Amino acid sequence: MIHSLAMRILLPFAIAAVIGGAVALADPYGPPHAVTDMAPFCASCHASTGVEQLPDLRPEIAITETIEEKHIKHIKTGAAYKDLTPEERQSLIRAVQWVDQQATVSIASPVRAKRNSRIEVTVVTKGGAGPVIGLSLVDSLVRFQARPISSSGFKVLGPPMVIGPDRKAQADWIDRRVRGSELGLSTIMITGIHGDAETQQLSETRTTWNLRTPAEPGVYRIAVAFYYGTEKAHPLGTVIRNGRPEPRGGLNGPSGRIMFSSLLSITVI
């Protein structure tokens, strides 16, 4: 009983530590150094596109991670937006909402495969303010508990094939790995993204991973977490800091998003 009580007392603090101390992915140019497998808990300052991502949190905590509470209210009252008139803030909010309405991510894979066999998993995205979006293959739709798929026994075989918005293959992210390192990453950053709420321009991408299925038979889950930004889709949401355009809310502001694809089941025999 004492142990249970202690856990109930410490759990909110543990959650806060994860949310506050994780590696943030809000930088619109991608993580500056963490070129490795990641999961959605890393993007601690991003807003969740739905409260269903947060069943492990108390309702009053979960709601603070959503777009309306974490970002839109911040635009209305935050110091980073103090130079905007009320009308300009509303214009930025409408642009941000447009980006969220247009963003989509889908995942496709075989539903059945032999153990220790090769399969392809393909992810298609649309949207995001850019210039970068991110994808992570994970085993759950629970934001703060999803794990990279290697945790459940899958192995990524070589670098994923990324087709960027220009319909050309790109390897910008993988090329940042130290020479001689393993290139089979379940997380990828895709460059060249451009979203414009005024012209309604959107970028589309396609990424294909080759995976080796787990050695043990069973039913395995797989999904993709989609990381994207919003504010830079509107001129009012962009400011120049240190010589480059950044979201008005800052690199660690809540303008980033976490969206999940559907959760697929793969039966390994």
C-alpha positions as CSV (number, residue, x, y, z in Angstrom):
1,M,0.0,0.0,0.0
2,I,2.8,2.4,0.9
3,H,4.5,1.6,-2.4
4,S,1.3,2.2,-4.3
5,L,0.7,5.5,-2.5
6,A,4.2,6.6,-3.3
7,M,3.8,5.9,-6.9
8,R,0.6,7.9,-7.1
9,I,2.4,10.8,-5.5
10,L,5.5,10.6,-7.7
11,L,3.8,9.9,-11.0
12,P,2.8,13.5,-11.8
13,F,6.3,14.6,-11.1
14,A,7.8,11.9,-13.3
15,I,5.5,12.9,-16.1
16,A,6.5,16.5,-15.7
17,A,10.1,15.5,-15.8
18,V,9.6,13.6,-19.1
19,I,7.6,16.5,-20.6
20,G,10.1,19.1,-19.4
21,G,13.4,17.4,-19.8
22,A,13.1,15.5,-23.1
23,V,14.9,16.3,-26.3
24,A,12.7,18.9,-28.1
25,L,11.9,18.6,-31.8
26,A,10.3,22.0,-32.2
27,D,13.2,23.5,-34.0
28,P,11.8,23.9,-37.6
29,Y,15.1,22.8,-39.0
30,G,15.1,19.5,-37.1
31,P,17.0,18.4,-34.0
32,P,20.4,20.0,-34.1
33,H,22.4,17.0,-32.9
34,A,20.1,14.0,-32.2
35,V,20.4,12.1,-35.5
36,T,19.1,8.8,-34.1
37,D,15.9,6.8,-33.3
38,M,13.4,8.9,-31.5
39,A,9.8,8.6,-30.2
40,P,7.1,11.2,-29.6
41,F,8.0,11.9,-26.0
42,C,11.1,13.6,-27.3
43,A,9.0,16.4,-28.8
44,S,7.9,17.7,-25.4
45,C,7.0,21.2,-26.5
46,H,4.8,20.0,-29.5
47,A,1.0,20.1,-29.1
48,S,-1.0,16.9,-29.6
49,T,-3.5,16.9,-32.4
50,G,-5.9,14.9,-30.2
51,V,-6.4,14.2,-26.6
52,E,-6.7,10.5,-27.4
53,Q,-2.9,10.4,-27.6
54,L,-2.8,11.0,-23.8
55,P,-4.9,8.3,-22.1
56,D,-2.1,7.8,-19.5
57,L,-2.5,11.4,-18.2
58,R,-5.1,12.8,-15.9
59,P,-7.8,14.7,-18.0
60,E,-6.8,18.1,-16.6
61,I,-3.2,17.5,-17.6
62,A,-4.0,15.9,-20.9
63,I,-6.0,18.8,-22.1
64,T,-3.1,21.2,-21.6
65,E,-1.1,19.3,-24.2
66,T,-3.7,19.9,-27.0
67,I,-3.6,22.4,-29.8
68,E,-6.2,24.8,-28.3
69,E,-4.8,24.9,-24.8
70,K,-1.1,24.6,-25.5
71,H,-0.7,26.8,-28.6
72,I,-3.8,28.8,-29.6
73,K,-4.2,30.3,-26.1
74,H,-0.5,31.0,-26.2
75,I,-0.9,33.1,-29.4
76,K,-3.8,35.0,-27.7
77,T,-1.9,35.8,-24.5
78,G,1.8,35.0,-24.8
79,A,4.6,37.6,-24.6
80,A,6.1,36.4,-27.9
81,Y,3.0,37.8,-29.7
82,K,2.8,41.1,-27.8
83,D,3.7,43.1,-30.9
84,L,0.7,41.7,-32.9
85,T,-2.7,43.5,-32.8
86,P,-5.7,41.4,-31.9
87,E,-6.6,41.2,-35.6
88,E,-3.2,40.0,-36.5
89,R,-3.3,37.3,-33.8
90,Q,-6.6,36.1,-35.2
91,S,-5.1,36.0,-38.7
92,L,-2.2,33.9,-37.4
93,I,-4.5,31.6,-35.6
94,R,-6.6,31.1,-38.8
95,A,-3.4,30.2,-40.7
96,V,-2.3,27.8,-38.0
97,Q,-5.7,26.1,-38.0
98,W,-5.5,25.8,-41.7
99,V,-2.2,23.9,-41.5
100,D,-3.7,21.6,-38.9
101,Q,-6.8,20.9,-41.0
102,Q,-4.7,20.0,-44.0
103,A,-2.0,17.9,-42.4
104,T,-2.3,14.1,-42.9
105,V,-0.2,11.0,-42.5
106,S,-0.8,7.4,-43.6
107,I,1.1,4.2,-43.2
108,A,0.9,0.9,-45.2
109,S,2.5,-2.4,-44.5
110,P,1.7,-6.2,-45.0
111,V,-0.7,-7.5,-42.5
112,R,1.0,-10.9,-42.4
113,A,4.6,-12.0,-42.7
114,K,7.0,-14.7,-41.8
115,R,9.4,-14.2,-38.8
116,N,12.9,-12.9,-39.7
117,S,11.6,-11.9,-43.1
118,R,11.9,-8.6,-45.0
119,I,8.9,-6.3,-45.3
120,E,8.3,-2.8,-46.6
121,V,6.5,-0.1,-44.7
122,T,5.5,3.1,-46.6
123,V,4.5,6.4,-45.0
124,V,2.9,9.3,-46.9
125,T,2.6,12.8,-45.5
126,K,1.0,16.0,-46.6
127,G,1.4,19.4,-44.9
128,G,3.5,21.1,-42.3
129,A,4.9,24.6,-42.4
130,G,8.5,23.5,-43.0
131,P,11.3,23.7,-43.7
132,V,11.5,20.2,-42.1
133,I,9.1,17.5,-41.0
134,G,9.9,14.4,-39.0
135,L,8.6,10.8,-38.8
136,S,9.2,8.0,-36.3
137,L,8.1,4.4,-36.6
138,V,6.6,3.4,-33.2
139,D,4.6,0.7,-31.5
140,S,1.8,2.7,-29.9
141,L,-0.4,5.7,-30.3
142,V,0.2,6.8,-26.7
143,R,2.4,9.9,-27.0
144,F,4.5,9.6,-23.9
145,Q,4.7,5.8,-24.0
146,A,5.3,4.9,-27.6
147,R,8.6,3.2,-28.3
148,P,10.8,3.0,-31.5
149,I,9.8,-0.2,-33.3
150,S,13.1,-1.8,-32.6
151,S,11.8,-2.2,-29.0
152,S,9.3,-4.8,-30.1
153,G,11.8,-6.8,-32.2
154,F,11.7,-5.1,-35.7
155,K,15.1,-4.2,-37.3
156,V,15.5,-1.4,-39.8
157,L,17.5,-2.6,-42.7
158,G,19.5,0.2,-44.1
159,P,18.4,3.9,-44.5
160,P,14.8,4.6,-45.6
161,M,14.1,5.7,-49.1
162,V,12.8,9.3,-48.8
163,I,11.1,11.1,-51.7
164,G,10.8,14.7,-50.8
165,P,8.4,17.4,-51.9
166,D,10.3,17.9,-55.2
167,R,9.7,14.2,-56.0
168,K,13.5,13.5,-55.7
169,A,15.2,11.1,-53.3
170,Q,17.0,12.8,-50.4
171,A,19.5,11.7,-47.8
172,D,20.1,14.9,-45.9
173,W,19.3,13.4,-42.5
174,I,21.1,10.1,-42.9
175,D,24.2,11.9,-44.3
176,R,24.5,13.6,-40.9
177,R,25.4,10.3,-39.2
178,V,29.0,9.8,-38.2
179,R,30.9,7.9,-40.9
180,G,30.8,4.1,-40.2
181,S,27.6,4.4,-38.1
182,E,24.5,2.1,-38.6
183,L,22.2,3.8,-41.0
184,G,19.0,1.9,-40.2
185,L,17.1,4.6,-38.4
186,S,13.4,4.4,-37.5
187,T,13.3,8.2,-37.3
188,I,13.8,10.5,-40.3
189,M,13.8,14.2,-40.9
190,I,12.6,15.4,-44.4
191,T,13.8,18.7,-45.7
192,G,12.5,21.1,-48.4
193,I,9.0,21.3,-46.8
194,H,7.0,24.5,-47.6
195,G,3.6,25.3,-46.3
196,D,1.9,28.6,-47.1
197,A,-1.6,29.3,-45.7
198,E,-2.0,32.4,-48.0
199,T,-1.3,30.5,-51.2
200,Q,-2.6,27.2,-49.8
201,Q,0.6,25.5,-50.8
202,L,1.4,22.1,-49.2
203,S,4.2,19.7,-49.5
204,E,3.8,15.9,-49.9
205,T,6.4,13.2,-49.1
206,R,6.8,9.5,-49.3
207,T,9.1,7.4,-47.2
208,T,9.7,3.6,-47.4
209,W,11.5,1.6,-44.8
210,N,12.7,-2.0,-45.2
211,L,12.2,-3.9,-42.0
212,R,13.1,-7.4,-40.7
213,T,10.2,-8.8,-38.8
214,P,10.7,-10.1,-35.2
215,A,12.1,-13.5,-34.5
216,E,9.1,-14.5,-32.3
217,P,5.7,-15.3,-33.8
218,G,2.9,-13.0,-32.6
219,V,0.8,-9.9,-33.4
220,Y,2.9,-6.7,-33.5
221,R,1.7,-3.1,-33.7
222,I,3.2,-0.4,-35.9
223,A,2.4,3.3,-36.5
224,V,4.1,6.4,-37.4
225,A,4.4,9.7,-35.4
226,F,4.4,12.8,-37.7
227,Y,6.1,15.9,-36.4
228,Y,5.4,19.2,-38.1
229,G,5.3,22.9,-37.6
230,T,2.6,25.5,-38.1
231,E,3.5,29.1,-37.5
232,K,5.9,29.6,-40.4
233,A,3.0,29.1,-42.8
234,H,2.1,32.7,-42.3
235,P,4.3,35.8,-42.5
236,L,3.1,36.9,-39.0
237,G,4.3,33.6,-37.6
238,T,7.9,34.1,-38.8
239,V,10.6,36.2,-37.2
240,I,14.3,36.5,-37.9
241,R,16.5,35.4,-35.1
242,N,20.3,34.8,-35.4
243,G,20.0,35.4,-39.1
244,R,17.4,32.8,-39.9
245,P,13.6,32.7,-39.9
246,E,12.1,31.0,-36.9
247,P,8.5,30.6,-35.5
248,R,7.3,33.7,-33.6
249,G,6.7,31.5,-30.6
250,G,10.3,30.4,-30.5
251,L,12.2,27.2,-31.1
252,N,10.9,25.7,-27.9
253,G,7.4,27.2,-28.3
254,P,4.3,25.1,-28.8
255,S,3.8,25.7,-32.5
256,G,5.0,22.1,-33.4
257,R,2.6,19.2,-33.6
258,I,2.5,15.5,-33.0
259,M,0.1,13.5,-35.2
260,F,-0.2,9.7,-35.4
261,S,-1.2,7.5,-38.3
262,S,-3.5,4.6,-37.8
263,L,-2.2,1.7,-35.7
264,L,-1.5,-1.4,-37.9
265,S,-1.3,-5.0,-36.8
266,I,1.2,-7.3,-38.4
267,T,0.8,-11.0,-37.7
268,V,4.2,-12.7,-37.7
269,I,4.1,-16.5,-38.2
